[in-house]
């Protein structure tokens, strides 16, 4: 019954869109400017058969992949270091806290100046976007770790690295995956924005291109593609998170 | 393993939780430290385990305690099991840290789980076990570690009366069987008398009482 309701609400939304745009409705909002569902579907079918579409998908995914993986590696490592070492925390935290409030997308001019190619600049923006949520979640998760786990393993004679790999890293995974989920979402926002500003390929670039050549069905196809990519990659992170934190009580699982 | 504690002082901030404590435990002895909440019983164990900084001296077989060691295992009131490891893998953990081979640590862990009556629960995660079962896993893990000294911090405090009594019998049996020197902290006088070769009461000055004396007093 619930699935019928959910499916029904989607169908009603699509029908409403089709009716409002096909009848060129203007009631403050100018639906006359937007393509109909049928036009979008036709454009989608056309794009799916075009190699350019997959090239753009590949470009965006490669940028997300590189930026996000770098952010995950560095965000988790620095989060652990800042939370566990007072000296390194004092050394690194002020610089990190100064940069953190700046939205990654505001760094585009710097990225263009700093990096020899646009490609590297976009990966940098994606990296910065995902880095801070991952760093902050990891730092918080390490600080919130129950001390008894560490006490227990230390009285088994564990070395510092054994404490790190056997307790700190597995114990902080739920918090870390919270950060990875948020990081993935923000990374998509920023990669698409950066592509719109300075890209040569990619879904964001193609969507903005479609807008500038008045190909509105193409804009909607781009938006849907971005939504699907974001959803798939976030679901991937979520699924991996659930797998590695199966020990959590289900209702508290991420 | 014998323990000689002299002038032990532990402070948290400005307040001293333990101040100039002297105490000794002989090889193979099960010493119970009793006393009201906040008298420093747990702090005493944490100092001997090497988990908190202290002044004074704690000698274990004549060697001063500096930091933690696998020779001084601790059993906590909350179980301290790693929730992402199954019962079996929790018991294997101290052996894995020592670099014992997979087969060998598996057979040792299985034997100890069997000894504490948990055969059939090897693959259970701690969250699927009852409080009493988790404490038994913790006990098995401690014994698998084969420490020379076991420090038990009110391990049965959160258990119901029946489970507690079963666990007390099991602990007394296994520790005596292995000849492990033990310091057992409790605020429960009955438990102290039941388990201890000797009972020390911490509080308004440390009082050293032998079990026979307490039994005599209770009988009278």
Boltz contact constraints between the chains, C-beta under 6 A:
constraints:
  - contact:
      token1: [A, 148]
      token2: [B, 76]
      max_distance: 6.0
  - contact:
      token1: [A, 148]
      token2: [B, 78]
      max_distance: 6.0
  - contact:
      token1: [A, 148]
      token2: [B, 80]
      max_distance: 6.0
  - contact:
      token1: [A, 149]
      token2: [B, 82]
      max_distance: 6.0
  - contact:
      token1: [A, 151]
      token2: [B, 51]
      max_distance: 6.0
  - contact:
      token1: [A, 152]
      token2: [B, 80]
      max_distance: 6.0
  - contact:
      token1: [A, 154]
      token2: [B, 68]
      max_distance: 6.0
  - contact:
      token1: [A, 155]
      token2: [B, 49]
      max_distance: 6.0
  - contact:
      token1: [A, 155]
      token2: [B, 68]
      max_distance: 6.0
  - contact:
      token1: [A, 155]
      token2: [B, 73]
      max_distance: 6.0
  - contact:
      token1: [A, 155]
      token2: [B, 74]
      max_distance: 6.0
  - contact:
      token1: [A, 156]
      token2: [B, 70]
      max_distance: 6.0
  - contact:
      token1: [A, 156]
      token2: [B, 94]
      max_distance: 6.0
  - contact:
      token1: [A, 156]
      token2: [B, 97]
      max_distance: 6.0
  - contact:
      token1: [A, 156]
      token2: [B, 145]
      max_distance: 6.0
  - contact:
      token1: [A, 157]
      token2: [B, 69]
      max_distance: 6.0
  - contact:
      token1: [A, 157]
      token2: [B, 70]
      max_distance: 6.0
  - contact:
      token1: [A, 158]
      token2: [B, 97]
      max_distance: 6.0
  - contact:
      token1: [A, 162]
      token2: [B, 97]
      max_distance: 6.0
  - contact:
      token1: [A, 170]
      token2: [B, 84]
      max_distance: 6.0
  - contact:
      token1: [A, 247]
      token2: [B, 83]
      max_distance: 6.0
  - contact:
      token1: [A, 247]
      token2: [B, 84]
      max_distance: 6.0
  - contact:
      token1: [A, 247]
      token2: [B, 125]
      max_distance: 6.0
